[in-house]
Amino acid sequence: MRLRHSLAAVCGALALTATLASPAHATTGDFSYRFVGLDGYPQWVTLHDPAGPGCITIPEAADPSSSEPAFAPHNDTDDFATVFTEPDCTGDSWTLRPHGRPASDRLKLRSVWFAG
């Protein structure tokens, strides 16, 4: 009888551990944006299946003292994306719906949060 209870407890603990240790799933789809490169020309970047849920600071626009913000984000993922005017998902924000239209060049961003 004790062996049966012990075995059940071990199986339950393993199931709980497996559930808690599962990796975060990536947001499915593409998130793209534009930024002005060091050469002064606009460039496109696409994040394919970005990690989520969580905040991603845009590397090309991470330092407000030395770079312009990125612009014209396009959320072609399966999750809502909230873009922020400052790094680390701070500042003013705007939410982009899944598989939405590209935003205009006027929408600036330095970070993005995926709900995923």
C-alpha positions in Angstrom: 0.0 0.0 0.0 2.8 2.4 0.9 4.6 1.6 -2.4 1.4 2.5 -4.4 1.1 5.9 -2.6 4.8 6.6 -3.0 4.6 5.8 -6.7 1.5 8.0 -7.1 3.3 10.9 -5.4 6.4 10.5 -7.5 4.3 10.4 -10.7 2.4 13.5 -9.6 5.6 15.4 -8.8 7.1 14.5 -12.2 4.0 15.6 -14.0 4.0 18.9 -12.1 7.7 19.4 -12.8 7.2 18.7 -16.5 4.4 21.2 -16.7 6.2 24.0 -14.9 9.5 23.4 -16.8 8.0 23.7 -20.3 9.7 26.3 -22.4 8.0 29.6 -23.3 6.4 29.3 -26.7 7.3 31.6 -29.5 4.8 33.8 -31.1 4.0 32.4 -34.6 4.5 34.6 -37.6 6.6 37.6 -38.5 7.0 41.0 -36.9 8.8 43.6 -39.0 9.9 47.2 -38.6 12.1 49.8 -40.3 15.0 51.8 -39.0 17.5 54.2 -40.3 20.9 52.5 -40.7 24.3 54.0 -40.0 24.5 54.8 -43.7 21.4 57.0 -43.4 19.2 54.7 -45.5 16.0 53.0 -44.2 16.4 49.2 -43.6 13.9 46.5 -42.9 14.2 43.9 -40.1 11.9 40.9 -39.6 11.6 38.9 -36.4 10.5 35.4 -37.4 8.5 33.6 -34.6 9.6 36.1 -31.9 9.8 34.8 -28.3 6.8 35.4 -26.2 5.3 36.3 -23.9 7.7 39.0 -23.1 9.5 42.2 -24.1 12.0 42.6 -26.9 14.0 45.8 -27.1 14.7 46.7 -30.7 18.6 46.5 -30.9 18.9 49.1 -33.7 16.9 51.6 -31.6 17.8 50.6 -28.0 19.9 53.7 -27.1 17.8 56.9 -27.3 21.0 59.0 -27.0 22.6 57.5 -30.1 19.9 56.2 -32.4 16.6 57.2 -33.9 13.6 55.0 -33.0 12.5 52.3 -35.3 9.2 52.9 -37.2 6.5 51.4 -39.4 5.9 48.2 -37.4 3.9 45.4 -39.0 2.5 42.6 -36.8 1.9 39.6 -39.0 2.0 37.2 -36.0 -0.8 35.2 -34.3 -0.6 37.3 -31.2 -1.2 40.9 -30.1 1.9 43.1 -30.1 2.2 46.2 -28.1 4.9 48.6 -29.3 6.6 51.1 -26.9 8.3 54.4 -27.5 11.1 53.6 -25.0 13.4 50.5 -24.4 12.3 47.8 -22.0 8.6 48.2 -22.9 8.3 51.6 -21.2 6.9 54.9 -22.4 3.9 55.5 -24.6 2.4 52.4 -26.2 0.2 51.3 -29.1 -1.3 47.8 -29.6 -1.2 46.1 -33.0 -3.7 43.3 -33.7 -2.6 39.9 -35.1 -2.2 39.8 -38.9 -2.9 43.5 -39.1 -1.9 46.0 -41.7 1.5 47.7 -41.6 1.5 50.8 -39.5 2.6 54.2 -40.9 6.1 55.6 -40.7 4.8 57.9 -38.0 4.5 55.1 -35.5 7.8 55.0 -33.6 9.1 52.2 -31.4 12.1 51.1 -29.4 10.6 47.9 -27.9 7.7 45.5 -28.4 5.8 43.2 -26.1 4.2 40.0 -27.4 1.3 38.6 -25.5 2.0 35.1 -26.7 
